[in-house]
Amino acid sequence: MEINQYIDKYEEKLHSQLWQFLQSKKEVDVMEPDATDFESVWQQICTSYLPDGVREFEGYATVSVGWMMYVGMAIAMQWDNDWEKCKSQPDMYTALRDVRGYDCMDEYISEDILKLKPNDNKALAKLINDCAQMGVHALQREMFEPGSPLAFHAYVRTLHQMYMMGVAVQLLRMGYKMTKI
């Protein structure tokens, strides 16, 4: 099997696992959102995030993976508030990170952007941790050679799914319901 096909299958399987988990928790809509706007900025966000995420992965894998779900939620909130302003930022990820730093980015997003109360913040942290653990376990199950191009691409695909799950969770929280057209 070609590497791209293998990585595509890996991402599809992870997507399915995360989506089913989030549906069981009633954290995403039945239908997946049209994510064209969010996909259009993914490459920029991912490229900017990778130095931080890769650096943190060895010691804090669930944080490295989970923080991307927070980023997806923040981008969804900003999309709802003022997408033109949001997407015109030269570096959306760095703008989120630099307010309180990487280690406190989760708190900044949940408290200042999502404006969650402490109990809701705690519940969201658990949900994101559960999803991040699923992502890390998916990477571990594949037994990728550490530092290999395949391991790197799988990590990026895992981040992509976490980002998209964050978007979907936040869209539902903001009251968006997906319907067939």
C-alpha positions, 0 to 999 in steps of 0.5 A: 500500500502506498504511503499516502493511502496508508496515512489516508486510511489512518486518518479516516479511522481516527476520524471515525473513532473520534466522531463516534465518541463525540456523538456518544457524548452528544458533543457533535451534531449528527451530520458533519459540518461543511468545513470549507472555511476551516480547511482553508486556514488549516495549513497555515495553523498547522505549519505555525503549530508544528514547532510547539507541538513537536517539541512538546510531544515526547513529554506531553503527548496528550497536550501536544495533540489536545491543544489543537482541539482547543485551537479548532474551537477558538477558530470556530468562535472567531469564525462566528464572530468575525471571519474576515478579521480572523482569517486576515490575521497573518498567523492565527495560531500564534495570536492565540498562543502568545496571549498567555503562552503555549502552556496556558493556551487551553485556559486562555481559549476556554476562559477568554474566547469561549467564556466558559464557567469553571465547571464547564471548563473542567468538563471541556478539559476532560472531553479534550483529554479523552479525545487527545488520548484517543489520538495518541493511542492511535499513533501508538497502535500503528507503531510508527518508527519515531522520527520517521517521515511516516510518524510525522505525517501521521502526527499531522493527520492526528492534529488535523482531526483534533482541529476539525473535532474542535470546530465541530464541537464548538459549532454545535455549542454555538447552536449550529445544526447541520441539515442536508440540502 
